[in-house]
Amino acid sequence: MEVKNFAVWDYVVFAALFVISSGIGVFFAIKERKKATSREFLVGGRQMSFGPVALSLTASFMSAVTVLGTPSEVYRFGASFVLFFIAYAFVIILTSELFLPVFYRSGITSTYEYLQLRFNKSVRYAATVIYIVQTILYTGVVVYAPALALNQVTGFDLWGSVFATGIVCTFYCTLGGLKAVVWTDAFQMIVMIVGFLTVLIQGSAQTGGIHKVMEQAANGSRLNIFDFDVDPLRRHTFWTISVGGTFTWLGIYGVNQSTIQRCISCKTEKHAKLALYFNLLGLWIILVCAVFSGLIMYTYFKDCDPWTSGIISAPDQLMPYFVMEIFATMPGLPGLFVACAFSGTLSTVAASINALATVTFEDFVKNCFPHLSDKLSTWISKGLCLLFGVICTSMAVAASLLGGVVQAALSIHGMCGGPMLGLFSLGIIFPFVNWKGALGGLLTGITLSFWVAIGAFIHPAPAAKTWPLPLSTDQCIQSNMTATIPPVLFSRPAVADTWYSLSYLYYSAVGCLGCIIAGVIISFLTGHERGENIQPLLIRPVGNLFCFWSKKYKRLCWCGVQHDSGTEQENLENGSTWKQGAESVLQNGLRRESLGHVPGYDPKDKSYKNMAFQVTPF
């Protein structure tokens, strides 16, 4: 394959991205130097507005894997990927209306604090460890995979880009904290959109316009979007994308520390919800841009597919190869697209580093050393950012040695996200679930999701279910190599044709539902939780929505939790002060069963009448 090298202007545009991102970190380090508290550093003092948070949320989850991978997906398998707009809508609605109110009103900094308040330390630490391992692995691949694809097509230095990404992200995370991450993400989101728009405009111009693109895409069966086949073994159908996609994204979005940390940094709950809904618009915009890029790319290469003809060696190289083709005579614009791709990488890595530092500090450091000064807490938080920056960059180096395991590492997010979603759902939706059910459910969900995902990796699904749509090489000058999918050289066990052939979008659903079912069963077998031990602020039973006409059934849904001791307005006013009491409980190592020993707690009324953090229902 002929590698087309960057021109000077391409490097200038790309370098500008790193310089501006670093500059934002320096700016907030200087501006906030007098506010030396871990709270200010990790959650921005809870004074952020919804605009930059919305942009930050979108940028954090639209990584370079999306920028490079989604157009390639559409190019090979068709535009059914656009159905993710349904999944995104469900994810945002459920996050903002079900999970966010609980997290925001309880005043937590780490989402895993909730698990200790609702269950106990064992559940909290198990979930935290799983999250840390999952995020480090995923972040390493997010850094390495796009750098490799861009290196092989553009000649852009592989290790230079990997280490530059790690160093810059660590730099502005460590200096500026969450505010630097949020505002840098907002800038990088704008770069991503501009990069996509330049590709769309130039690509459309070179392929005869949008009408021609849609016509050719229809002729190539790329617009057969609605496939209502309910077969769960089919890779992409309406149901796998809309239902399975909802579970997948809710698992890595709705209860993810990176998302919730940004939401609880907002000045009010209303701002947090607005951030999520405006973020939905951002997700839709990026999705549409990526899908149309894939369709334009198909029209451009419809008579000479660079993948099957061997011009490129991997599908992830399709988008950068396409960009180098259409901008061959326009120096600077290839650099703009690479900046677009690396904006996704920078935002994802920065969000991960900041989230990892937060959960480590809140879940481990503060529990071991509860009386740290604000100044020392801030320095420890910055040190953790530096540590995880080094670890994530090192993981990118390790990813280069993993070979085919990289594909498995990419799916770790979904494999862990489903059981995590199930765990938080057990705590928030099911008041009767106890800590044994929560821990048993988590382990069951993890086992099921890893079993099906690793089994699918070892025993790939039959080609008939994963083979791409027809691709032509009629007008290609054949190269010496041809990209083919290797045949399966080993016998497939009977279970591989069903269980292991399950669509990858259902992995999260398997883990989530397995966790919930196991958690409910174990809780009843070991003695379900008593409602009087649970603060109403920690749960939000969805069944309550269907029982509003009857106090009897509403009480049944809340399983004995004292939910009717006040008004909605009182709850909103008092909810934000629950943190004061919660921190007291956590720092003194008290279990929920021991709340009767907390000063001000009235065992008869199950209330905190003499304390500032008395809570009422929402």
Stockholm file with secondary structure:
# STOCKHOLM 1.0

chainA/1-618         MEVKNFAVWDYVVFAALFVISSGIGVFFAIKERKKATSREFLVGGRQMSFGPVALSLTASFMSAVTVLGTPSEVYRFGASFVLFFIAYAFVIILTSELFLPVFYRSGITSTYEYLQLRFNKSVRYAATVIYIVQTILYTGVVVYAPALALNQVTGFDLWGSVFATGIVCTFYCTLGGLKAVVWTDAFQMIVMIVGFLTVLIQGSAQTGGIHKVMEQAANGSRLNIFDFDVDPLRRHTFWTISVGGTFTWLGIYGVNQSTIQRCISCKTEKHAKLALYFNLLGLWIILVCAVFSGLIMYTYFKDCDPWTSGIISAPDQLMPYFVMEIFATMPGLPGLFVACAFSGTLSTVAASINALATVTFEDFVKNCFPHLSDKLSTWISKGLCLLFGVICTSMAVAASLLGGVVQAALSIHGMCGGPMLGLFSLGIIFPFVNWKGALGGLLTGITLSFWVAIGAFIHPAPAAKTWPLPLSTDQCIQSNMTATIPPVLFSRPAVADTWYSLSYLYYSAVGCLGCIIAGVIISFLTGHERGENIQPLLIRPVGNLFCFWSKKYKRLCWCGVQHDSGTEQENLENGSTWKQGAESVLQNGLRRESLGHVPGYDPKDKSYKNMAFQVTPF
#=GR chainA/1-618 SS CCCCCCCHHHHHHHHHHHHHHHHHHHHHHHHTTTCCCHHHHHHGGGCBCHHHHHHHHHHHHSCHHHHHHHHHHHHHHCGGGGGHHHHHHHHHHHIIIIIHHHHHHTTCSSHHHHHHHHTCHHHHHHHHHHHHHHHHHHHHHHHHHHHHHHHHHHCCCHHHHHHHHHHHHHHHHHHHHHHHHHHHHHHHHHHHHHHHHHHHHHHHHHHTCHHHHHHHHHHTTTTCCCCCCCCTTSSSCHHIIIIIHHHHHHHTTTTCHHHHHHHTTBSSHHHHHHHHHHHHHHHHHHHHHHHHHHHHHHHHTTTSCTTTTTSSSSGGGHHHHHHHHHTTTCTTHHHHHHHHHHHHHHHHHHHHHHHHHHHHIIIIIHHHCTTCCHHHHHHHHHHHHHHHHHHHHHHHHHHTTCTTHHHHHHTHHHHHHHHHHHHHHHHHHCTTCCHHHHHHHHHHHHHHHHHHHHHHHHSCCCHHHHCCSCCCCTTCCCCSCCCCCCCCCSCCCGGGGTTTTSCGGGHHHHHHHHHHHHHHHHHHHHCCCCGGGSCGGGCCCGGGGGCTTCHHHHHHHTTTCCCCSSCHHHHHHHHTTHHHHHHHHHHTTCCGGGGGGSTTCBTTTTBCTTSTTCCCCC
#=GC SS_cons         CCCCCCCHHHHHHHHHHHHHHHHHHHHHHHHTTTCCCHHHHHHGGGCBCHHHHHHHHHHHHSCHHHHHHHHHHHHHHCGGGGGHHHHHHHHHHHIIIIIHHHHHHTTCSSHHHHHHHHTCHHHHHHHHHHHHHHHHHHHHHHHHHHHHHHHHHHCCCHHHHHHHHHHHHHHHHHHHHHHHHHHHHHHHHHHHHHHHHHHHHHHHHHHTCHHHHHHHHHHTTTTCCCCCCCCTTSSSCHHIIIIIHHHHHHHTTTTCHHHHHHHTTBSSHHHHHHHHHHHHHHHHHHHHHHHHHHHHHHHHTTTSCTTTTTSSSSGGGHHHHHHHHHTTTCTTHHHHHHHHHHHHHHHHHHHHHHHHHHHHIIIIIHHHCTTCCHHHHHHHHHHHHHHHHHHHHHHHHHHTTCTTHHHHHHTHHHHHHHHHHHHHHHHHHCTTCCHHHHHHHHHHHHHHHHHHHHHHHHSCCCHHHHCCSCCCCTTCCCCSCCCCCCCCCSCCCGGGGTTTTSCGGGHHHHHHHHHHHHHHHHHHHHCCCCGGGSCGGGCCCGGGGGCTTCHHHHHHHTTTCCCCSSCHHHHHHHHTTHHHHHHHHHHTTCCGGGGGGSTTCBTTTTBCTTSTTCCCCC
//
